[in-house]
């Protein structure tokens, strides 16, 4: 799972270094999510007992943001593949966060 977080960090790093003309996200947002993705790569490796709760906060933000993007794309008659992938992967990441967490000491 940490590798998936690293891949998404690379996507944000690429967007930060070489922004696309049609990218609606400002560079600071890509920088923020680059850091967040690297943080979660570490958390999914370390697996603290509170990982599911931290992921729940991120998941709520992602559902709001990517859900809105997906609905807007659908209304415009286009596919937002990245938002679809993010939204469909949230249950898997939540499940792994729950079952892989270390017990509370």
N, C-alpha and C positions, 0 to 999 in steps of 0.2 A: 504494500500500500504506500510505503514511503516513496517508492519509485514513481508512482502516479502523481504524487504531490510535487516531486521534482520535475516531472514533465510539464505540469501546469505552471510551475515557476518559470521554466524555460519559455513557455508561450508568452507569459507576461514580460519576461526580460526581452524577448524579441520585439514585442509590441512597444516596449519602452525605448529600445535602441533604434528601431526602424518603424516608426508609426505609419500605419496605413492611412491614406487620405480619407477613407470612409469610416474610420474608427471613431465612434462617438465618445469613447472613454478618454479622458485627459491623461497625460503622461503620469501625473502624480498617483492616479488610481492604479495604473499598472505597477508602479513602484510599490504601492501599499500591498497589493495582492501578491507581488513577488515575495515580499517579506512574510506575509501570512502563509503562503504556500510552503515556504521553507520552514517556517515555524511548525506547521502541521506535519511536514516530513519528519521533523525531529520528534514531535509528540507521538506519531504513529510508530516510531522506532522505540522510544522510551516507554510508551504505554502507561502513563500515570492513571490512577484510579478515576480522576476527574476528566479524562479524555472525552467520554461521551457527552458530558455537559458543555465542554468547550466546543465540541463539534456541533452540538445542537444550536449554539449561538450563530456559528458560521452558516449552518444549514438554513436557519431562518432568514438570514440576509441573502443567501444565494437563491432561495425559493422566491423571495420578494423580487430581487433584481432580475434573475434569469427568467422567472415566471412572467414578469412584465415584458421583458424583451421577446420572449416566445409568443406571447399573446399579440404584441404589436406586429411581429413578423407575420404571424398567421393572418391578421387583419389586412396586411398588405399583400398577402398571397405569396409569401416567400418562406423558405425553410431557414430557421436559425439553428443550424446543426450544433453549434457549440453550446447554446442554452439547453437544447434537448439532451445532449450528453451529460451536462452538469446535473440537470434535474433528475435524469434517470439513474445517475450514479449515487445520489444522496442516500437512498435506502441501504445500498451495499456498504458505503463508508460508515454509516451510522451503526449497522450491524457489526462490522469489524471493530469499530471503536468500543462497542459494548462487550463483545466476547473476548477481545484481546487485552482489555485493560488489566492492569495488575491489581491485586487486592489491596484494599486500604490498610495501612499499617497502624 
